[in-house]
């Protein structure tokens, strides 16, 4: 029986790495599936911070995932699974379409994403996945705050200072030496609430 599975974690918790591993394993087992992403580090690709990448379908705002899956079945005769990275950015309608793919096409869906945004609030796509998924899994790879505590929050920094307001989607860098004015850092709840980031060396 097909299922909709949601795997969630903070930045650097191994979401994209696991997505690529599942896609690889299923493909090696002779299963036919699709790798999908939205607003990834690389255009139309799922990429891991470990340096592994794979071309993927870009999930644009007006893409009907259910119709796409049906077209693949019509053209290729089968579709066994979808691996969906950056699922927090999918619309609530697209998350509903993932449920339709599972229920009506008997196709497994593996969705990966951040649970909360820089404001500490659920992403729309992630909230809908928590509501609809057959299985929900918090990833066990623990990212750490600069203080050593488990990092549970994704902080947005603009010119090195943490902000709590602004557009939910804003592309930035997670590298410490990021030249961009917008960057992201993993913090524990205490330091996220305080807006406390490590002092420059």
N, CA, C and O of each residue as an XYZ file, in Angstrom:
804
protein
N       0.838     -1.188      0.000
C       0.000      0.000      0.000
C       0.880      1.247      0.000
O       1.791      1.368      0.819
N       0.609      2.163     -0.910
C       1.417      3.380     -1.022
C       1.165      4.297      0.167
O       0.093      4.267      0.772
N       2.166      5.115      0.496
C       2.050      6.035      1.625
C       2.696      7.382      1.298
O       3.586      7.480      0.453
N       2.223      8.401      1.984
C       2.825      9.736      1.953
C       3.640      9.893      3.221
O       3.092      9.907      4.323
N       4.961     10.013      3.064
C       5.868     10.122      4.205
C       6.508     11.505      4.214
O       6.953     12.001      3.178
N       6.549     12.115      5.378
C       7.151     13.435      5.520
C       8.331     13.349      6.480
O       8.184     12.947      7.634
N       9.510     13.737      5.978
C      10.739     13.763      6.770
C      11.129     15.227      6.953
O      11.293     15.955      5.974
N      11.276     15.653      8.193
C      11.538     17.064      8.450
C      12.712     17.235      9.406
O      13.031     16.347     10.197
N      13.339     18.390      9.313
C      14.458     18.718     10.191
C      14.905     20.143      9.922
O      14.344     20.828      9.066
N      15.911     20.582     10.651
C      16.470     21.915     10.441
C      17.387     21.887      9.220
O      17.582     20.839      8.603
N      17.940     23.035      8.882
C      18.991     23.069      7.879
C      20.124     22.165      8.366
O      20.354     22.041      9.569
N      20.821     21.542      7.435
C      21.991     20.708      7.731
C      21.659     19.450      8.530
O      22.534     18.872      9.175
N      20.390     19.024      8.486
C      20.025     17.793      9.195
C      20.037     16.575      8.279
O      19.690     15.476      8.710
N      20.429     16.756      7.026
C      20.577     15.617      6.118
C      19.360     15.321      5.259
O      19.247     14.221      4.719
N      18.442     16.279      5.119
C      17.218     16.027      4.356
C      17.512     15.703      2.891
O      17.048     14.688      2.372
N      18.274     16.555      2.235
C      18.559     16.338      0.810
C      19.426     15.100      0.605
O      19.263     14.385     -0.384
N      20.335     14.848      1.525
C      21.173     13.641      1.433
C      20.307     12.393      1.482
O      20.505     11.464      0.700
N      19.343     12.371      2.402
C      18.450     11.218      2.521
C      17.543     11.099      1.306
O      17.272      9.993      0.838
N      17.070     12.239      0.790
C      16.233     12.219     -0.414
C      16.989     11.589     -1.578
O      16.446     10.750     -2.297
N      18.239     11.992     -1.762
C      19.057     11.438     -2.838
C      19.318      9.951     -2.626
O      19.333      9.179     -3.585
N      19.522      9.550     -1.386
C      19.786      8.134     -1.087
C      18.565      7.271     -1.380
O      18.689      6.195     -1.965
N      17.380      7.741     -0.972
C      16.154      6.980     -1.245
C      15.921      6.870     -2.748
O      15.596      5.795     -3.252
N      16.086      7.984     -3.465
C      15.923      7.971     -4.925
C      16.896      6.981     -5.556
O      16.506      6.209     -6.431
N      18.135      6.992     -5.131
C      19.149      6.078     -5.668
C      18.780      4.624     -5.393
O      18.827      3.786     -6.294
N      18.415      4.329     -4.152
C      18.109      2.944     -3.779
C      16.909      2.396     -4.544
O      16.940      1.259     -5.014
N      15.861      3.192     -4.671
C      14.668      2.737     -5.382
C      14.951      2.555     -6.865
O      14.477      1.600     -7.481
N      15.710      3.455     -7.427
C      16.066      3.348     -8.848
C      16.920      2.108     -9.093
O      16.726      1.397    -10.079
N      17.867      1.854     -8.189
C      18.717      0.665     -8.316
C      17.906     -0.624     -8.190
O      18.288     -1.657     -8.741
N      16.803     -0.565     -7.475
C      15.939     -1.736     -7.309
C      14.978     -1.903     -8.484
O      14.117     -2.783     -8.466
N      15.127     -1.055     -9.509
C      14.318     -1.181    -10.707
C      12.992     -0.460    -10.651
O      12.122     -0.694    -11.490
N      12.822      0.424     -9.664
C      11.590      1.191     -9.552
C      11.690      2.451    -10.409
O      12.768      3.023    -10.563
N      10.570      2.869    -10.957
C      10.536      4.086    -11.779
C       9.953      5.229    -10.966
O       8.825      5.140    -10.481
N      10.719      6.301    -10.816
C      10.255      7.406     -9.993
C      10.800      8.740    -10.454
O      11.599      8.819    -11.387
N      10.350      9.788     -9.779
C      10.757     11.150    -10.106
C      11.346     11.832     -8.880
O      10.911     11.606     -7.751
N      12.339     12.663     -9.126
C      12.951     13.491     -8.099
C      12.508     14.932     -8.359
O      12.677     15.452     -9.462
N      11.939     15.574     -7.331
C      11.380     16.924     -7.492
C      11.961     17.854     -6.430
O      12.362     17.410     -5.354
N      12.000     19.146     -6.742
C      12.483     20.121     -5.766
C      11.907     21.503     -6.079
O      11.303     21.712     -7.131
N      12.101     22.428     -5.162
C      11.721     23.828     -5.384
C      12.698     24.725     -4.642
O      13.044     24.452     -3.493
N      13.143     25.792     -5.291
C      14.059     26.772     -4.691
C      15.268     26.100     -4.043
O      15.649     26.432     -2.921
N      15.862     25.154     -4.761
C      17.007     24.433     -4.215
C      18.288     25.235     -4.384
O      18.292     26.296     -5.010
N      19.393     24.710     -3.813
C      20.686     25.375     -3.920
C      21.159     25.449     -5.368
O      21.869     26.379     -5.752
N      20.757     24.456     -6.172
C      21.130     24.415     -7.583
C      19.857     24.429     -8.415
O      18.848     23.852     -8.008
N      19.887     25.078     -9.577
C      18.712     25.111    -10.444
C      18.344     23.697    -10.884
O      19.191     22.951    -11.376
N      17.066     23.333    -10.701
C      16.517     22.051    -11.160
C      17.401     20.873    -10.762
O      17.706     20.008    -11.583
N      17.805     20.850     -9.505
C      18.592     19.725     -8.990
C      18.410     19.628     -7.482
O      18.198     20.631     -6.801
N      18.496     18.403     -6.976
C      18.575     18.187     -5.535
C      20.050     18.037     -5.212
O      20.735     17.190     -5.786
N      20.537     18.859     -4.292
C      21.957     18.805     -3.957
C      22.135     18.707     -2.446
O      21.418     19.339     -1.670
N      23.105     17.900     -2.057
C      23.436     17.733     -0.652
C      24.636     18.599     -0.312
O      25.480     18.868     -1.167
N      24.710     19.036      0.946
C      25.882     19.795      1.391
C      27.152     18.943      1.354
O      28.261     19.464      1.473
N      26.981     17.624      1.190
C      28.132     16.732      1.082
C      28.736     16.750     -0.320
O      29.793     16.165     -0.553
N      28.055     17.428     -1.257
C      28.606     17.559     -2.600
C      27.962     16.673     -3.648
O      28.397     16.671     -4.800
N      26.933     15.916     -3.278
C      26.236     15.040     -4.217
C      25.036     15.793     -4.778
O      24.349     16.507     -4.047
N      24.784     15.633     -6.079
C      23.648     16.311     -6.705
C      23.045     15.432     -7.781
O      23.719     14.570     -8.346
N      21.768     15.655     -8.061
C      21.046     14.885     -9.075
C      20.019     15.813     -9.735
O      19.328     16.556     -9.038
N      19.910     15.780    -11.069
C      18.892     16.607    -11.732
C      17.490     16.281    -11.209
O      17.197     15.137    -10.861
N      16.633     17.301    -11.160
C      15.289     17.112    -10.616
C      14.295     17.981    -11.369
O      14.669     18.917    -12.076
N      13.030     17.651    -11.202
C      11.952     18.464    -11.759
C      11.740     19.661    -10.841
O      11.609     19.495     -9.628
N      11.707     20.860    -11.406
C      11.463     22.068    -10.628
C       9.956     22.226    -10.409
O       9.187     22.319    -11.365
N       9.550     22.256     -9.149
C       8.132     22.382     -8.806
C       7.781     23.871     -8.777
O       7.927     24.541     -7.754
N       7.320     24.363     -9.909
C       6.911     25.765     -9.994
C       5.501     25.910     -9.419
O       4.795     24.923     -9.213
N       5.105     27.157     -9.165
C       3.840     27.407     -8.467
C       2.619     26.823     -9.155
O       1.692     26.367     -8.486
N       2.604     26.829    -10.495
C       1.405     26.371    -11.208
C       1.497     24.916    -11.665
O       0.657     24.470    -12.447
N       2.487     24.173    -11.202
C       2.610     22.767    -11.586
C       1.604     21.917    -10.811
O       1.598     21.921     -9.580
N       0.758     21.192    -11.533
C      -0.172     20.249    -10.916
C       0.546     18.903    -10.835
O       0.728     18.226    -11.847
N       0.944     18.527     -9.643
C       1.745     17.315     -9.466
C       0.956     16.056     -9.811
O       1.519     15.095    -10.337
N      -0.329     16.056     -9.522
C      -1.170     14.902     -9.828
C      -1.279     14.689    -11.336
O      -1.172     13.563    -11.823
N      -1.491     15.777    -12.067
C      -1.558     15.683    -13.525
C      -0.212     15.250    -14.104
O      -0.164     14.459    -15.046
N       0.878     15.768    -13.541
C       2.208     15.377    -13.991
C       2.412     13.880    -13.815
O       2.908     13.207    -14.718
N       2.028     13.354    -12.644
C       2.194     11.929    -12.364
C       1.362     11.083    -13.319
O       1.828     10.046    -13.790
N       0.149     11.508    -13.608
C      -0.703     10.769    -14.542
C      -0.100     10.755    -15.942
O      -0.163      9.741    -16.636
N       0.482     11.873    -16.357
C       1.112     11.934    -17.679
C       2.311     11.003    -17.762
O       2.537     10.364    -18.789
N       3.081     10.926    -16.675
C       4.236     10.016    -16.656
C       3.769      8.576    -16.814
O       4.374      7.804    -17.559
N       2.698      8.209    -16.117
C       2.170      6.845    -16.217
C       1.685      6.561    -17.634
O       1.922      5.477    -18.166
N       1.007      7.530    -18.248
C       0.522      7.347    -19.618
C       1.671      7.170    -20.601
O       1.568      6.383    -21.543
N       2.765      7.895    -20.390
C       3.895      7.854    -21.315
C       4.829      6.679    -21.064
O       5.379      6.108    -22.005
N       5.011      6.315    -19.785
C       6.004      5.287    -19.443
C       5.398      3.994    -18.908
O       6.101      2.996    -18.752
N       4.116      4.009    -18.631
C       3.460      2.791    -18.175
C       3.471      2.569    -16.681
O       2.740      1.716    -16.177
N       4.292      3.323    -15.957
C       4.343      3.135    -14.503
C       4.966      4.356    -13.832
O       5.695      5.131    -14.451
N       4.658      4.499    -12.563
C       5.307      5.480    -11.695
C       5.188      4.922    -10.286
O       4.091      4.846     -9.732
N       6.318      4.533     -9.709
C       6.302      3.869     -8.411
C       6.488      4.821     -7.235
O       6.010      4.549     -6.134
N       7.186      5.943     -7.464
C       7.463      6.837     -6.334
C       7.796      8.248     -6.804
O       8.202      8.469     -7.945
N       7.612      9.188     -5.892
C       8.096     10.566     -6.028
C       8.941     10.870     -4.800
O       8.548     10.554     -3.677
N      10.081     11.475     -5.010
C      10.893     12.011     -3.919
C      10.857     13.530     -4.064
O      11.316     14.075     -5.067
N      10.310     14.208     -3.059
C      10.059     15.647     -3.141
C      10.887     16.393     -2.102
O      10.576     16.354     -0.912
N      11.937     17.069     -2.548
C      12.785     17.844     -1.644
C      12.270     19.279     -1.546
O      11.538     19.742     -2.421
N      12.654     19.975     -0.481
C      12.239     21.370     -0.234
C      10.709     21.501     -0.245
O      10.161     22.488     -0.738
N      10.037     20.489      0.306
C       8.571     20.439      0.251
C       7.912     21.537      1.077
O       6.720     21.798      0.909
N       8.661     22.183      1.962
C       8.080     23.291      2.729
C       7.627     24.424      1.824
O       6.746     25.200      2.193
N       8.233     24.525      0.624
C       7.895     25.592     -0.307
C       6.737     25.239     -1.238
O       6.234     26.114     -1.943
N       6.302     23.980     -1.257
C       5.184     23.597     -2.110
C       3.919     24.270     -1.578
O       3.804     24.521     -0.378
N       2.986     24.556     -2.458
C       1.723     25.144     -2.010
C       0.892     24.080     -1.290
O       1.130     22.881     -1.439
N      -0.082     24.540     -0.510
C      -0.966     23.596      0.169
C      -1.722     22.750     -0.848
O      -1.981     21.572     -0.601
N      -2.076     23.336     -1.985
C      -2.750     22.580     -3.043
C      -1.837     21.477     -3.574
O      -2.292     20.359     -3.816
N      -0.552     21.783     -3.757
C       0.384     20.778     -4.255
C       0.587     19.652     -3.245
O       0.768     18.500     -3.636
N       0.558     19.970     -1.955
C       0.648     18.913     -0.943
C      -0.586     18.019     -1.040
O      -0.474     16.799     -0.918
N      -1.762     18.613     -1.258
C      -2.966     17.823     -1.472
C      -2.839     16.918     -2.683
O      -3.322     15.786     -2.674
N      -2.184     17.418     -3.733
C      -1.964     16.614     -4.939
C      -1.053     15.424     -4.650
O      -1.229     14.355     -5.235
N      -0.087     15.596     -3.760
C       0.757     14.461     -3.369
C      -0.094     13.378     -2.723
O       0.113     12.188     -2.963
N      -1.061     13.799     -1.894
C      -1.971     12.827     -1.293
C      -2.793     12.098     -2.342
O      -3.026     10.895     -2.223
N      -3.237     12.818     -3.373
C      -3.998     12.196     -4.463
C      -3.152     11.173     -5.212
O      -3.640     10.109     -5.592
N      -1.880     11.506     -5.421
C      -0.974     10.590     -6.115
C      -0.859      9.282     -5.341
O      -0.868      8.204     -5.934
N      -0.751      9.375     -4.029
C      -0.674      8.174     -3.189
C      -1.986      7.395     -3.250
O      -1.985      6.185     -3.477
N      -3.096      8.085     -3.048
C      -4.389      7.412     -2.898
C      -4.956      6.858     -4.196
O      -5.576      5.794     -4.202
N      -4.744      7.581     -5.305
C      -5.385      7.178     -6.559
C      -4.445      6.509     -7.549
O      -4.892      5.774     -8.431
N      -3.145      6.757     -7.411
C      -2.185      6.165     -8.351
C      -1.312      5.108     -7.693
O      -0.466      4.506     -8.353
N      -1.510      4.873     -6.389
C      -0.728      3.874     -5.640
C       0.774      4.108     -5.817
O       1.547      3.180     -6.053
N       1.152      5.358     -5.696
C       2.546      5.769     -5.871
C       3.056      6.307     -4.533
O       2.444      7.208     -3.958
N       4.162      5.769     -4.037
C       4.733      6.253     -2.783
C       5.303      7.657     -2.957
O       5.893      7.972     -3.991
N       5.122      8.496     -1.943
C       5.690      9.842     -1.961
C       6.541     10.030     -0.710
O       6.091      9.795      0.411
N       7.778     10.459     -0.928
C       8.720     10.779      0.147
C       8.972     12.280      0.081
O       9.626     12.759     -0.845
N       8.460     13.023      1.056
C       8.609     14.477      1.069
C       9.592     14.885      2.160
O       9.575     14.339      3.263
N      10.449     15.852      1.840
C      11.482     16.324      2.764
C      11.403     17.835      2.873
O      11.243     18.524      1.865
N      11.515     18.363      4.100
C      11.489     19.807      4.218
C      11.766     20.320      5.609
O      11.799     19.568      6.584
N      11.963     21.623      5.673
C      12.055     22.318      6.954
C      10.670     22.356      7.584
O       9.661     22.434      6.884
N      10.630     22.299      8.902
C       9.333     22.387      9.583
C       8.933     23.847      9.790
O       7.799     24.233      9.504
N       9.876     24.660     10.292
C       9.561     26.057     10.603
C      10.482     27.017      9.863
O      11.592     26.665      9.463
N       9.987     28.243      9.692
C      10.762     29.270      9.011
C      11.575     30.084     10.019
O      11.642     29.728     11.196
N      12.191     31.171      9.562
C      13.062     31.983     10.417
C      12.293     32.681     11.533
O      12.891     33.151     12.502
N      10.952     32.752     11.399
C      10.124     33.366     12.442
C       9.711     32.360     13.504
O       9.060     32.712     14.488
N      10.099     31.086     13.295
C       9.699     30.035     14.218
C       8.284     29.544     13.972
O       7.674     28.948     14.859
N       7.745     29.788     12.764
C       6.388     29.381     12.423
C       6.411     28.324     11.334
O       7.310     28.295     10.493
N       5.413     27.461     11.361
C       5.336     26.392     10.369
C       5.225     26.954      8.955
O       4.455     27.880      8.703
N       6.009     26.377      8.027
C       5.800     26.659      6.609
C       4.439     26.101      6.214
O       3.990     25.101      6.775
N       3.774     26.748      5.243
C       2.468     26.278      4.787
C       2.506     24.848      4.269
O       1.646     24.036      4.609
N       3.510     24.537      3.440
C       3.632     23.186      2.899
C       3.883     22.156      3.978
O       3.325     21.059      3.943
N       4.728     22.510      4.941
C       5.041     21.579      6.036
C       3.840     21.369      6.949
O       3.590     20.251      7.400
N       3.097     22.436      7.223
C       1.903     22.303      8.057
C       0.910     21.348      7.411
O       0.326     20.496      8.080
N       0.726     21.499      6.097
C      -0.219     20.620      5.402
C       0.290     19.186      5.376
O      -0.506     18.252      5.479
N       1.585     18.994      5.242
C       2.144     17.644      5.290
C       1.943     17.014      6.665
O       1.640     15.824      6.760
N       2.108     17.795      7.726
C       1.865     17.262      9.069
C       0.409     16.821      9.212
O       0.111     15.868      9.933
N      -0.486     17.510      8.531
C      -1.910     17.169      8.601
C      -2.262     15.949      7.761
O      -3.115     15.154      8.155
N      -1.609     15.790      6.595
C      -2.029     14.765      5.641
C      -1.150     13.525      5.586
O      -1.608     12.480      5.124
N       0.089     13.604      6.038
C       1.030     12.494      5.846
C       0.598     11.239      6.605
O       0.041     11.315      7.699
N       0.869     10.089      5.998
C       0.651      8.808      6.672
C       1.721      8.577      7.728
O       1.459      7.981      8.773
N       2.925      9.053      7.448
C       4.037      8.929      8.398
C       4.763     10.268      8.482
O       4.921     10.965      7.479
N       5.204     10.619      9.692
C       5.963     11.842      9.927
C       7.227     11.475     10.690
O       7.160     10.831     11.737
N       8.373     11.882     10.169
C       9.646     11.495     10.767
C      10.534     12.718     10.976
O      10.888     13.402     10.015
N      10.893     12.993     12.220
C      11.908     13.999     12.494
C      13.271     13.378     12.277
O      13.568     12.327     12.845
N      14.110     14.011     11.461
C      15.424     13.434     11.169
C      16.305     13.459     12.407
O      16.278     14.409     13.190
N      17.084     12.401     12.569
C      17.861     12.220     13.791
C      19.263     12.818     13.736
O      19.970     12.818     14.743
N      19.678     13.329     12.569
C      20.993     13.972     12.486
C      20.881     15.331     13.166
O      20.233     16.239     12.645
N      21.501     15.466     14.309
C      21.361     16.694     15.096
C      22.349     17.767     14.644
O      23.564     17.601     14.747
N      21.804     18.855     14.150
C      22.646     20.026     13.905
C      22.841     20.724     15.252
O      22.035     20.543     16.164
N      23.891     21.509     15.380
C      24.214     22.150     16.658
C      24.288     23.671     16.537
O      24.743     24.225     15.536
N      23.822     24.312     17.595
C      23.967     25.753     17.747
C      25.441     26.049     18.054
O      26.193     25.148     18.423
N      25.840     27.286     17.903
C      27.230     27.667     18.201
C      27.589     27.396     19.660
O      28.767     27.256     19.988
N      26.584     27.321     20.542
C      26.862     27.069     21.963
C      27.000     25.590     22.277
O      27.387     25.225     23.388
N      26.687     24.733     21.308
C      26.802     23.298     21.521
C      25.477     22.591     21.749
O      25.409     21.366     21.654
N      24.417     23.346     22.049
C      23.102     22.735     22.235
C      22.535     22.295     20.879
O      22.956     22.798     19.837
N      21.568     21.345     20.893
C      20.912     20.986     19.630
C      20.251     22.209     19.006
O      19.567     22.968     19.693
N      20.452     22.400     17.708
C      19.864     23.530     16.991
C      18.489     23.127     16.498
O      18.353     22.165     15.743
N      17.478     23.852     16.918
C      16.101     23.555     16.516
C      15.475     24.683     15.710
O      14.354     24.539     15.223
N      16.174     25.797     15.560
C      15.619     26.983     14.914
C      16.504     27.436     13.748
O      17.730     27.342     13.799
N      15.847     27.926     12.705
C      16.547     28.469     11.543
C      16.487     29.995     11.622
O      15.418     30.579     11.440
N      17.599     30.633     11.886
C      17.626     32.091     12.037
C      18.027     32.758     10.724
O      18.909     32.271     10.016
N      17.375     33.872     10.406
C      17.758     34.681      9.243
C      18.551     35.880      9.728
O      18.132     36.588     10.645
N      19.704     36.102      9.102
C      20.539     37.249      9.424
C      20.611     38.167      8.213
O      20.798     37.704      7.088
N      20.466     39.444      8.440
C      20.678     40.441      7.389
C      21.822     41.331      7.849
O      21.741     41.992      8.884
N      22.879     41.332      7.063
C      24.104     42.048      7.422
C      24.576     41.640      8.823
O      25.041     42.471      9.604
N      24.446     40.353      9.119
C      24.961     39.806     10.376
C      24.039     39.933     11.573
O      24.386     39.470     12.660
N      22.862     40.551     11.405
C      21.946     40.727     12.531
C      20.676     39.919     12.305
O      20.111     39.930     11.212
N      20.230     39.216     13.345
C      19.045     38.380     13.231
C      17.790     39.226     13.088
O      17.623     40.245     13.757
N      16.897     38.769     12.182
C      15.618     39.443     11.978
C      14.484     38.444     12.210
O      14.662     37.235     12.067
N      13.328     38.974     12.566
C      12.169     38.127     12.841
C      10.986     38.457     11.932
O       9.937     37.822     12.033
N      11.143     39.435     11.052
C      10.079     39.828     10.137
C      10.630     39.899      8.727
O      11.829     40.077      8.513
N       9.711     39.751      7.755
C      10.103     39.844      6.356
C       9.428     38.756      5.548
O       8.640     37.972      6.076
N       9.745     38.714      4.256
C       9.187     37.691      3.382
C       9.605     36.319      3.878
O      10.747     36.116      4.293
N       8.666     35.375      3.832
C       8.969     34.020      4.296
C      10.045     33.387      3.427
O      10.954     32.735      3.942
N       9.951     33.571      2.120
C      10.931     32.994      1.201
C      11.911     34.073      0.778
O      11.536     35.042      0.117
N      13.161     33.900      1.160
C      14.233     34.803      0.759
C      15.498     33.973      0.682
O      15.980     33.472      1.697
N      16.036     33.825     -0.517
C      17.202     32.977     -0.717
C      18.425     33.632     -0.107
O      18.678     34.819     -0.309
N      19.182     32.839      0.646
C      20.414     33.316      1.258
C      21.422     32.195      1.314
O      21.245     31.155      0.680
N      22.479     32.405      2.073
C      23.557     31.433      2.176
C      23.670     30.971      3.617
O      23.303     31.694      4.543
N      24.183     29.753      3.800
C      24.406     29.257      5.157
C      25.892     29.216      5.485
O      26.268     28.812      6.586
N      26.740     29.625      4.553
C      28.176     29.627      4.812
C      28.531     30.766      5.761
O      27.980     31.863      5.666
N      29.454     30.493      6.674
C      29.864     31.510      7.644
C      30.436     32.725      6.944
O      30.241     33.857      7.388
N      31.149     32.491      5.840
C      31.790     33.598      5.122
C      30.937     34.099      3.959
O      31.453     34.696      3.015
N      29.639     33.856      4.033
C      28.760     34.228      2.922
C      28.855     35.719      2.634
O      28.707     36.535      3.544
N      29.103     36.088      1.366
C      29.187     37.505      1.016
C      27.811     38.164      0.952
O      27.705     39.390      0.995
N      26.752     37.349      0.850
C      25.407     37.889      0.721
C      24.993     38.626      1.986
O      25.407     38.270      3.089
N      24.161     39.670      1.812
C      23.628     40.391      2.969
C      22.676     39.514      3.746
O      22.487     39.709      4.947
N      22.059     38.525      3.060
C      21.121     37.602      3.704
C      21.810     36.267      3.924
O      22.341     35.669      2.988
N      21.798     35.803      5.171
C      22.369     34.495      5.483
C      21.500     33.817      6.529
O      20.617     34.440      7.119
N      21.758     32.535      6.752
C      20.971     31.759      7.701
C      21.908     31.038      8.655
O      23.010     30.628      8.289
N      21.444     30.896      9.880
C      22.251     30.213     10.892
C      21.351     29.342     11.759
O      20.205     29.691     12.041
N      21.889     28.213     12.171
C      21.170     27.307     13.055
C      21.415     27.716     14.500
O      22.558     27.912     14.914
N      20.339     27.843     15.260
C      20.452     28.242     16.665
C      19.571     27.349     17.539
O      18.586     26.782     17.067
N      19.935     27.231     18.810
C      19.037     26.612     19.779
C      17.917     27.612     20.060
O      18.028     28.783     19.695
N      16.851     27.164     20.698
C      15.730     28.066     20.968
C      16.153     29.268     21.808
O      15.731     30.393     21.540
N      16.988     29.033     22.826
C      17.428     30.115     23.726
C      18.094     31.238     22.942
O      17.737     32.407     23.093
N      19.066     30.876     22.101
C      19.807     31.909     21.378
C      19.007     32.478     20.208
O      19.253     33.608     19.787
N      18.049     31.706     19.676
C      17.153     32.256     18.656
C      16.253     33.323     19.286
O      16.049     34.391     18.709
N      15.721     33.027     20.468
C      14.858     34.000     21.162
C      15.643     35.267     21.508
O      15.112     36.373     21.417
N      16.911     35.101     21.905
C      17.745     36.241     22.292
C      18.311     36.986     21.090
O      18.754     38.129     21.206
N      18.290     36.311     19.910
C      18.946     36.905     18.739
C      20.445     36.917     18.904
O      21.133     37.822     18.430
N      20.949     35.888     19.592
C      22.374     35.840     19.932
C      23.119     34.919     18.981
O      22.931     33.702     18.999
N      23.965     35.515     18.151
C      24.807     34.757     17.231
C      26.255     34.892     17.682
O      26.593     35.835     18.397
N      27.118     33.959     17.272
C      28.506     34.038     17.737
C      29.200     35.306     17.268
O      28.954     35.795     16.165
N      30.063     35.826     18.113
C      30.805     37.032     17.747
C      31.822     36.700     16.673
O      32.431     35.631     16.717
N      32.024     37.597     15.701
C      33.036     37.356     14.665
C      34.402     37.173     15.310
O      34.737     37.821     16.302
N      35.189     36.263     14.712
C      36.541     36.001     15.236
C      37.477     37.109     14.811
O      38.661     37.080     15.147
